[in-house]
């Protein structure tokens, strides 16, 4: 009957030329991400989020209730939390949270960090090194996402040993940028040194 669907038996009975004319079902192509670059982007997201939270705590710890300081601290804290959550989503789902707009948001954050370094305000003074760490980590995220976007669709399988080595190198690089930024913030000033747990004097040494 003309109105009935074509069954699998009828489709198999069609000539090859007729079957070739029929369009093949469209399949969604899932890009194969470069796992090492993906890990570096995720690590940089965790580092940038932590540094921005340190910036927020440093601004609020000044104890001033000026609207400018409160706004800067709130924005830095919200952005740091968003970066941490975005890094988790990116590593779990292999795509940046926010889609293509995330690149513009990251670029705006990089400009804000650069402006805070070049034109410090009372709210951001004394945080030059911390802002520099946040800037470098943000640029690292942008570069990694740009690489992954250009390499979308390419197969980039890595051996487990090489992937582990790349992950270790990426973690060291991110830690080397993040640690000085955290140390220069208020959070770093109150950090307990290794082996210094216990009753500490204000100078950071054990009380006798």
N, C-alpha and C positions, 0 to 999 in steps of 0.2 A: 504494500500500500504506500502511496506517495508521501502521506503525512507521517509515516512511522519512522523511527530512528533506524540508522544503519547499524546492524549488529556486527560483532567481531567476525562472524563467518562471512557476512556480505563484504566487509572491508577486505578480508583476505582473498575473496574471489575477484576483486577488481583487478584490472590489468595494472602493470607496473607504472605505465605512463599516467594513468588516472590517479594512482596513489601518490605519485611524485608531484602532481599539481596541487594536491591538498597541502595547506600550510602545516608545518609541524607544530606541536604544542610548545608554547613559549615557556622556557625554564629560566628561573631567576638565577643569575650568576652571583655567587657569593665570593667576594674577593678574598684571596689568600694573603693575610697580613704577614709582614715580616715580624716574627716573634721577638727578636732581640730589640728592634726599634720600638715595638709595642711595649715591652717591659721598661725600657728607658723612659718612655713617655709616662707610664704609670708611676714609676719611681719619682720622676720629676714633679708629677702632680702631688704626690704625698709630701715631697720636700717643700714645694711652693705653698701648699696649704699650711704646713707647720710653721713656716717662716711668717706667713701673713697673720696667723694667730698670735705669734710672738710679737709682731708689730702692734696688733690690737691690744695685747696685754701691756705692752710698754707705754702706749698712749694713755690707757686708762689708769695705770699705776702712778702717773704724775699727780693724780689727786685733784686736778683742776676740772671744774664743771663748765668750762667754756663750750658754747655750742659747736664751735669749729672742732675742738678736740673730741667731743662726744661723737660727732658725725664721722670724723676720720677713724676713730676706734671702732665704731659700729660697722662701717663699710669694710675695714680690714678684717674684722672678725667674720662677717658674713661671707666675704670672698674666700677667706681661708677655709671655712667650713664647706663652701661650695666646691672648692678645689679637691678637698679630701673625698667628698661624696662622688664627684665626677671621676676621680681616679679609680674608685671602686667600680663604678658603672662601666668605665672604659675597659678595665681588665676583665670584667665579667662578661660583657656583651661585645667586645671587640669593636666598639664604635663610640665616639665621643658623645657625652651627654650634651644635648642642645643642638646636635647636628652641625651644619656648616656655620651657623651663627657663633659657635664657640670660638672660632678663629678670630672673629672680630672682637669678641669680648676679651680674649687673651691679649690681642694687640692693644686694646684700650688700657688693660691693666699694665702692660709693659710701658706704655706712655706715661701712665700715672706714677709708676715706680721711678722712671727716668726723671720726671718733673720733680718728684720728692727729693731726688739726689741733687739735681741742679738748682732747685729753688726751695730750700728747706723752709718750713714754717715752724712756728712755736710747737705745733702738734707733732711734727715729724723730725724736729732737730735731734741730733745725737743718734739717729738711726740710719746713717749713711751706709754702713757696711751691711746692715740687715736689709735695707732696700736694694742694695746691689745684689745680694744673694737672691732675693725674690725676683729681681729683673732677669738674672741669668737663668734661673729655673723656668721662668715663664717663656723666655726665648727658646729654651731647650724643648719645652712642650710644643711650641709653635713649629720648630724645625722638625720634630719627630712626626707631628701630624701632617705637615707638608710632605714629608718623605712617604708616609703611608698613603697619602692621597694620590701621589704620582705613581706609586707602585701598586695601586689597586688592580687586582686581577692577575698579578704575577705570582707564580709559585715560589715560595721562599722557605722550603722545608730545611730545617737545621738538625744536625745530629745532636743528641742530648748533651754530649760533652761540650760541644761548641756553644750550645744555647746556655748551659750553665756558666761557662766562662764569660759569655757576653753579659749575662745577667749580673754576674759578680762585678765585672768591670763597670757596668752602668750604675750599680749600687754604690761602688766606691766613688765614682764621679759625682753622683748626686750628693752623697754624704760629704764629700770634700767641699761642695758649694754650700750645703745647708748648715753644716756645723759652725762655721765662722759667723754666719748670720744669726743663728740662735744664740751663740755665745756673746754677741755684741748687744743683744736685747736684754730687757729686764729679766726675762726667764733665765738667761744664761748667768746673770749676776747672782741669782738666788739658787743656782744649781749646786747640788752637793758634789764635790769632787770624788773621784774614785778612791775608795778606801777611807772616806771621811764621814761615814755614817755614824750616828751617835749624837752625843751632846756636843754641839758645835758652838764655838764662840763667834761673835760677829765677824771676826776676821777670817773665819773658815777653818780654824784649827781646833783640835780637841781641847776642851777645858780640863785642866789638871785639878 
